Amino acid sequence: MAEQTIDRKLGDSLTGFHIVDRGVWDLHGDIWRPFAWEELACRQVGQGAAPLLHMWRCSKALVIGHRDRRLSRAEEAMALLRGEGMPVCVRPSGGAAVLLDEGVLNLSLILPNPQHSINIHDDFRLMAELIGDALAPWSTAAAAGEVAGSFCPGDYDLAIGGRKFCGIAQRRQAKAYIITAFIIVEGSGEARANEVRRYYSMAAQDTDTGYPEVRQGTMGSLQELAGVPSVEAYADSLRGMLKRRNLLLDSAAPHVISPAELEREGEALRKRYDREISS
């Protein structure tokens, strides 16, 4: 992917950003925690804190979209999955259902927006290029474009050989915003597609429309598609690429969020989206 495009886009608006690598989140059964953290960090960026790239993983969880939650039997399906020990939530950003686990690396680029002006295509292209360029030690074959039949399909899906390994979405606040991506690095893409397909089979009735038809052969991991050995190896490549381009700030990240703030924000997000869905 085009290195010049990345440098020009970031050079116009940023001097760099911090990386906050949370490793594997201890969810305590609550998948809202990383999303609550990002909401709070985004507010801090909107108030003048440095931009940041949040990297995180979690144990197995299903994160669904707004339309997914409105399916006729969504409550029943979510309750069944939670009864099996799988956390489920409706994410603040756009998109549809995604299966997360420790083999999936989540990236969120949190940027200021003081002029209230966002070009969504430029921003999605930026994230796609960052992800694709970090893959360069193993493959240069990543291509952007919707993969029909994949889960959480979108214009900036990233795929190798027609099989999707990454999806990108966005979340906006008044003075900052988040470009977020999931990257399937380890394990089986097909196994994750089966899990998402299972949610839809439980949650939808024949009269439901507007949700993805997840088909076989559309999802893959970077391990399967490009020989990337691990999440750690890919994350190291990403850090190295950003460092070589002088895009990382040297000082310690100033984004300090207390456990109490995190708890309050998680509860607020849960209540907000429940009300939106039921209204």
GIGI-V64524 format. One record per residue. RES is the residue in three letters. PHI is phi in radians with two decimals (* if undefined). PSI is psi as a letter, one per 20 degrees, with the letter a starting at -180 (999 if undefined). D_LAST is the distance of its C-alpha to the last C-alpha in Angstrom with 1 decimal. Layout:
BEGIN
res,phi,psi,d_last
RES,PHI,PSI,D_LAST
RES,PHI,PSI,D_LAST
END
This chain:
BEGIN
res,phi,psi,d_last
MET,*,r,43.1
ALA,-1.34,o,44.3
GLU,-1.14,h,45.2
GLN,-1.06,h,46.0
THR,-1.10,g,42.4
ILE,-1.09,g,41.1
ASP,-1.07,g,43.7
ARG,-1.16,g,43.2
LYS,-1.11,g,39.5
LEU,-1.24,h,39.6
GLY,-1.14,h,42.8
ASP,-1.21,h,41.3
SER,-2.25,i,38.7
LEU,-2.32,q,39.5
THR,-1.73,i,42.5
GLY,2.56,a,41.0
PHE,-2.65,r,38.5
HIS,-1.51,q,38.4
ILE,-1.81,p,37.7
VAL,-1.97,o,35.8
ASP,-1.81,o,36.4
ARG,-1.51,i,34.6
GLY,1.09,c,36.2
VAL,-1.68,o,34.3
TRP,-1.12,p,31.6
ASP,-1.51,o,31.8
LEU,-1.33,h,28.2
HIS,0.89,k,28.9
GLY,1.35,j,26.4
ASP,-2.18,o,23.6
ILE,-1.22,i,23.1
TRP,-1.19,i,21.0
ARG,-1.01,g,24.3
PRO,-1.13,h,25.6
PHE,-1.23,h,22.3
ALA,-1.11,g,22.2
TRP,-1.02,g,25.9
GLU,-1.18,h,25.4
GLU,-1.05,g,22.7
LEU,-1.21,g,25.3
ALA,-1.11,h,28.2
CYS,-1.10,h,26.5
ARG,-1.11,h,26.3
GLN,-1.12,g,30.0
VAL,-1.10,h,30.9
GLY,-1.12,h,29.2
GLN,-1.64,j,31.4
GLY,2.04,i,34.6
ALA,-1.18,q,34.9
ALA,-1.15,q,36.4
PRO,-1.04,q,34.4
LEU,-2.60,q,34.2
LEU,-2.00,o,33.8
HIS,-1.65,p,32.0
MET,-2.02,p,33.3
TRP,-2.74,r,32.0
ARG,-2.36,r,31.9
CYS,-2.69,r,30.5
SER,-1.19,r,31.2
LYS,-0.99,p,29.5
ALA,-2.73,q,25.7
LEU,-1.93,p,23.0
VAL,-1.98,o,20.7
ILE,-1.92,r,18.0
GLY,-1.62,r,16.0
HIS,-1.07,g,12.4
ARG,-1.15,h,13.4
ASP,-1.06,h,15.3
ARG,-1.27,h,12.5
ARG,-1.56,i,10.8
LEU,-1.11,q,14.2
SER,-1.00,h,14.8
ARG,-1.95,k,16.7
ALA,-1.06,g,15.4
GLU,-1.01,g,15.0
GLU,-1.12,g,18.5
ALA,-1.14,g,19.9
MET,-1.13,g,18.8
ALA,-1.11,h,20.2
LEU,-1.11,g,23.4
LEU,-1.13,g,23.9
ARG,-1.13,h,23.4
GLY,-1.14,h,25.8
GLU,-1.48,i,28.3
GLY,1.68,j,28.1
MET,-1.74,o,26.1
PRO,-1.10,q,23.4
VAL,-2.38,p,20.2
CYS,-2.64,r,17.5
VAL,-1.69,o,15.1
ARG,-1.39,q,17.2
PRO,-1.19,h,16.5
SER,-1.37,r,18.7
GLY,-1.29,r,18.5
GLY,1.86,a,19.9
ALA,-2.12,a,19.7
ALA,-1.12,p,21.0
VAL,-2.38,p,24.2
LEU,-1.68,p,26.5
LEU,-1.86,q,28.0
ASP,-2.84,a,31.2
GLU,-1.22,i,34.3
GLY,-1.56,j,35.7
VAL,-1.93,p,32.8
LEU,-1.65,p,33.3
ASN,-1.75,p,30.2
LEU,-2.11,p,31.1
SER,-2.33,o,29.1
LEU,-1.61,o,30.9
ILE,-1.86,o,29.6
LEU,-2.19,q,30.9
PRO,-1.30,q,31.1
ASN,-2.48,m,29.8
PRO,-1.15,h,31.5
GLN,-1.59,j,31.8
HIS,0.96,l,28.1
SER,-2.29,o,29.5
ILE,-2.24,p,28.6
ASN,-1.82,o,30.2
ILE,-1.07,h,28.0
HIS,-1.21,g,30.8
ASP,-1.08,g,33.4
ASP,-1.21,g,31.4
PHE,-1.14,h,30.5
ARG,-1.11,h,34.2
LEU,-1.03,g,35.3
MET,-1.10,g,33.5
ALA,-1.07,h,34.8
GLU,-1.22,g,38.3
LEU,-1.02,g,38.3
ILE,-1.15,g,37.2
GLY,-1.16,h,39.8
ASP,-1.23,h,42.6
ALA,-1.18,i,42.2
LEU,-1.47,i,42.8
ALA,-0.95,h,46.2
PRO,-1.06,i,48.4
TRP,-2.00,h,47.4
SER,-2.80,q,46.3
THR,-2.02,j,45.9
ALA,-1.65,j,44.3
ALA,-1.14,p,40.6
ALA,-2.27,q,39.0
ALA,-1.74,q,35.6
GLY,2.60,q,33.7
GLU,-1.05,p,31.0
VAL,-1.77,o,32.1
ALA,-1.08,p,30.9
GLY,1.56,i,30.0
SER,-1.48,r,29.4
PHE,-1.49,q,26.3
CYS,0.90,l,24.0
PRO,-1.25,q,26.1
GLY,-2.87,r,26.5
ASP,-1.06,h,29.2
TYR,-1.95,k,30.6
ASP,-1.02,q,31.0
LEU,-1.96,p,34.4
ALA,-2.49,q,36.6
ILE,-2.21,p,40.3
GLY,1.06,k,41.9
GLY,1.43,j,38.6
ARG,-1.90,p,36.9
LYS,-1.37,p,34.0
PHE,-2.16,i,34.2
CYS,-2.65,q,31.8
GLY,-2.27,q,28.4
ILE,-2.24,p,27.3
ALA,-2.46,r,24.0
GLN,-2.46,q,23.1
ARG,-2.39,p,21.0
ARG,-1.96,q,21.5
GLN,-2.09,a,21.7
ALA,-1.11,g,23.3
LYS,-2.18,j,26.9
ALA,-2.78,r,27.0
TYR,-2.71,r,25.4
ILE,-2.18,p,25.7
ILE,-1.79,o,27.2
THR,-2.14,q,26.7
ALA,-2.49,q,28.5
PHE,-1.91,p,29.2
ILE,-2.17,o,32.8
ILE,-1.43,o,34.0
VAL,-1.74,g,37.5
GLU,-1.91,q,38.8
GLY,1.48,b,38.7
SER,-1.78,p,37.6
GLY,-1.17,h,35.0
GLU,-1.14,h,35.2
ALA,-1.09,h,34.4
ARG,-1.20,h,31.2
ALA,-1.05,h,30.3
ASN,-1.08,h,30.9
GLU,-1.14,g,28.4
VAL,-1.16,g,25.6
ARG,-1.04,h,26.6
ARG,-1.10,g,26.5
TYR,-1.03,g,22.8
TYR,-1.11,h,22.0
SER,-1.14,h,24.4
MET,-1.43,h,22.6
ALA,-1.55,h,19.0
ALA,-1.80,q,19.4
GLN,-1.82,r,20.6
ASP,-1.04,h,22.9
THR,-1.47,i,20.3
ASP,-1.28,q,18.2
THR,-2.38,r,19.1
GLY,1.51,j,18.8
TYR,-1.97,q,19.8
PRO,-1.15,q,23.3
GLU,-1.60,o,26.2
VAL,-1.43,o,28.0
ARG,-1.83,q,31.7
GLN,-1.16,q,34.8
GLY,1.37,j,37.0
THR,-1.88,i,34.4
MET,-2.05,q,34.0
GLY,-2.64,r,36.7
SER,-1.80,r,37.6
LEU,-1.15,h,40.0
GLN,-1.11,g,42.3
GLU,-1.28,g,42.5
LEU,-1.57,h,42.5
ALA,-2.38,i,44.6
GLY,1.34,k,46.2
VAL,-1.17,p,44.4
PRO,-1.30,h,45.5
SER,-2.87,r,42.7
VAL,-1.04,g,39.7
GLU,-1.07,g,42.2
ALA,-1.13,g,44.5
TYR,-1.15,g,41.8
ALA,-1.09,h,40.5
ASP,-1.10,h,44.1
SER,-1.12,g,44.6
LEU,-1.09,g,41.6
ARG,-1.06,g,42.9
GLY,-1.10,g,46.3
MET,-1.10,g,45.3
LEU,-1.17,h,43.4
LYS,-1.15,g,46.3
ARG,-1.07,h,48.8
ARG,-1.64,j,47.0
ASN,0.99,l,47.0
LEU,-1.79,j,43.2
LEU,-1.83,p,42.9
LEU,-1.38,p,43.3
ASP,-1.40,h,46.0
SER,-1.24,r,44.9
ALA,-1.14,q,42.6
ALA,-1.10,p,38.9
PRO,-1.53,j,37.8
HIS,-1.47,n,34.2
VAL,-1.90,p,34.2
ILE,-2.27,p,31.1
SER,-1.40,q,31.6
PRO,-1.00,h,30.3
ALA,-1.16,g,28.6
GLU,-1.07,g,26.8
LEU,-1.09,g,25.8
GLU,-1.12,g,24.4
ARG,-1.11,g,22.4
GLU,-1.19,h,20.9
GLY,-1.06,g,20.1
GLU,-1.17,h,18.2
ALA,-1.13,g,16.4
LEU,-1.11,g,15.4
ARG,-1.04,g,14.3
LYS,-1.16,g,12.1
ARG,-1.07,g,10.7
TYR,-1.30,h,9.9
ASP,-1.08,g,8.6
ARG,-1.19,g,5.9
GLU,-1.07,g,5.4
ILE,-1.22,h,5.7
SER,-1.48,i,3.8
SER,-1.36,999,0.0
END
